[in-house]
């Protein structure tokens, strides 16, 4: 067996999500979650993807036009995004509810609370978890 990589992993660079319609997905990521468009990936007949970033530190997101994969993953959670505390989960739930966006409701979790199974338009689901500041020590319970 070869040796494992010995470098430091520094976090998530970006997540790429297949979507059936980039514009509709963009409206969700910008209008609901506060992401900002950065650039498009050019294709033969127009953009095939758009890249977004969040000024408050969320992972960069690339929405990639791939309707077939978007349909395949529509019922699958592709990623868990961290928020600062339980009140942020509550505010996010309220924002989703105000727009009629389905989700799994606030639930208890090892990281305090989570808001799972958020249905993004034309793409896979995402979930949100309390993710404390990296400098805060978190003790996780042992799962038997």
C-alpha positions in Angstrom: 0.0 0.0 0.0 1.3 3.5 -0.8 1.6 6.2 1.8 -1.3 8.6 2.3 -1.0 12.2 1.2 0.8 14.2 3.9 -0.1 17.7 3.0 -2.7 20.0 4.7 -6.2 20.1 3.2 -7.5 23.6 3.6 -11.2 23.2 3.1 -13.7 23.2 0.2 -12.7 25.1 -2.9 -16.1 24.8 -4.5 -19.1 22.6 -5.0 -20.4 21.9 -8.5 -24.1 21.1 -8.8 -25.9 19.9 -11.9 -29.0 22.0 -12.7 -31.7 21.8 -15.4 -31.8 25.6 -15.8 -28.9 27.9 -14.7 -31.0 31.0 -14.5 -33.7 29.5 -12.3 -31.0 28.0 -10.0 -29.2 31.3 -10.0 -32.3 33.1 -8.7 -32.4 30.6 -5.7 -28.7 30.9 -4.8 -28.6 34.7 -5.2 -32.1 35.6 -4.0 -32.5 33.2 -1.2 -29.0 32.4 0.0 -27.3 35.7 -0.9 -24.6 34.4 -3.3 -23.1 36.7 -5.8 -22.3 35.8 -9.4 -18.6 35.8 -10.3 -18.3 34.5 -13.9 -19.8 32.1 -16.5 -18.2 29.2 -18.2 -18.6 29.7 -22.0 -20.0 27.0 -24.2 -20.7 26.8 -28.0 -24.2 28.2 -27.6 -23.9 30.3 -24.5 -22.8 29.7 -20.9 -22.8 26.1 -19.7 -22.3 27.1 -16.0 -22.1 30.0 -13.6 -19.8 30.4 -10.6 -20.9 32.1 -7.4 -19.4 33.1 -4.1 -20.8 34.2 -0.8 -19.3 37.2 0.9 -20.0 35.7 4.4 -17.7 32.7 3.7 -20.0 30.0 2.3 -18.5 27.5 -0.1 -18.1 28.7 -3.7 -20.8 27.2 -5.9 -20.8 26.3 -9.6 -24.2 25.7 -11.2 -23.5 23.4 -14.2 -26.1 23.0 -16.9 -26.7 19.3 -17.0 -30.5 18.5 -17.1 -30.1 14.7 -17.1 -27.9 14.6 -14.0 -30.0 17.3 -12.3 -33.0 14.9 -12.7 -31.0 12.0 -11.5 -29.9 13.8 -8.3 -33.1 15.8 -7.6 -33.9 13.6 -4.6 -30.3 13.5 -3.3 -28.5 15.8 -0.9 -25.3 16.9 -2.6 -23.7 18.9 0.2 -24.1 20.2 3.7 -23.4 24.0 4.1 -22.4 25.4 7.5 -24.1 28.4 9.2 -22.9 30.1 12.3 -25.6 29.2 14.8 -29.1 27.9 15.5 -30.6 31.3 15.0 -29.2 31.3 11.5 -30.9 28.0 10.8 -34.2 29.5 12.0 -33.8 32.6 9.8 -33.0 30.4 6.8 -36.1 28.2 7.5 -38.2 31.4 7.6 -36.8 32.6 4.3 -37.4 29.2 2.6 -41.0 29.1 4.1 -41.7 32.6 2.9 -40.9 31.5 -0.7 -42.6 28.1 -0.4 -39.4 26.1 -0.8 -39.7 22.6 0.5 -37.2 21.3 3.2 -37.0 18.8 6.0 -37.6 21.2 8.9 -35.3 22.1 11.7 -34.0 18.9 13.4 -31.6 18.1 16.2 -28.1 17.1 15.2 -24.7 16.4 16.6 -23.8 20.0 15.7 -26.8 21.4 17.5 -29.4 21.7 14.8 -29.7 21.2 11.0 -32.1 22.1 8.2 -31.9 19.2 5.8 -33.4 18.3 2.4 -33.7 21.8 1.0 -35.0 21.4 -2.5 -33.2 23.7 -4.9 -35.0 24.5 -8.2 -33.9 22.3 -11.0 -31.1 20.6 -9.1 -30.1 18.4 -6.2 -31.0 19.1 -2.5 -28.7 20.8 0.0 -28.7 20.8 3.8 -27.6 23.3 6.3 -25.8 22.6 9.6 -24.6 24.7 12.5 -20.8 24.8 11.9 -19.0 26.8 14.6 -16.0 29.0 14.0 -13.0 26.7 13.2 -11.2 28.1 16.3 -14.0 26.7 18.6 -13.4 23.2 19.9 -16.4 20.9 19.3 -16.7 17.7 21.2 -18.6 15.1 19.2 -20.4 12.3 20.9 -19.4 8.7 20.2 -21.8 6.9 18.0 -22.2 3.3 19.1 
